Amino acid sequence: MFRFFQSYPEWSELDENLNQMMTLNAKALAQYDIAHGQNMSNFINRQPEEVKNILNQIFETSKDERCLIESGHIAVSKARAELQKLKPYHDKYAEEVKNANAIYNQAAKSEANHKYQEERLEQIRAKSGETSMEYQTQQDKVNQALKQKDADALSKAQKEEAMKSITQNYKEQYFNCILGALQIIAEAREQAYHGRIGIGEKISNLANELVQPDDPSIATLEEELSRLENITIE
């Protein structure tokens, strides 16, 4: 689960990652059903009668494992629903960022225009002098550009200050949703952990019933294993 989280992704990326995870989970559950469904039944039916009953009990116990897996997948779905609460905050924040960028771009354009008008004024002064009509006209353009530059610079500074609190608020909402989603996953993992302990113990006990300690086949297998271990590979 954690590998799907980035440090500070856009909501849409996070949502898409979780959606992909849900798709993979569905495929994994389908493969589990294939392995533990008819395939398992066919395997058990081919075994000697004396072990069929125990194998069937193990098979039934494995269904509890499926419930745990499915619960984990449901938890991911719930986590995604929790994270979707972030969408309205994301959309609002995205609009704020868009508006802020427009203000920043305007301030940059105004600054560039003022610089250009000043350079143009110097060119006219060198060419026609400060008393020419062209110079006076250009001086008015410089003054107007300076006024616009100062106004846009003020707007930029105010917006930058406002964006600090706006961004902080969005991050708080973002991480609150993240923590809520992770809590759902953590609780599901904890339940699965305790559930699997019980399942494992039950299957282990059933497996011990398959072969008794005094079963002669054990000695035969041990002898064969010893023989194989002593074979020299040329």
Secondary structure, 3 states (H helix, E strand, C coil): CHHHCCCCCCHHHHHHHHHHHHHHHHHHHHHHHHHHCHHHHHHHHCCCHHHHHHHHHHHHHHHHHHHHHHHHHHHHHHHHHHHHHHHHHHHHHHHHHHHHHHHHHHHHHHHHHHHHHHHHHHHHHHHHCCCCHHHHHHHHHHHHHHHHHHHHHHHHHHHHHHHHHHHHHHHHHHHHHHHHHHHHHHHHHHHHHHHHHHHHHHHHHHHHHHCCCCCHHHHHHHHHHHHHHCCCCC
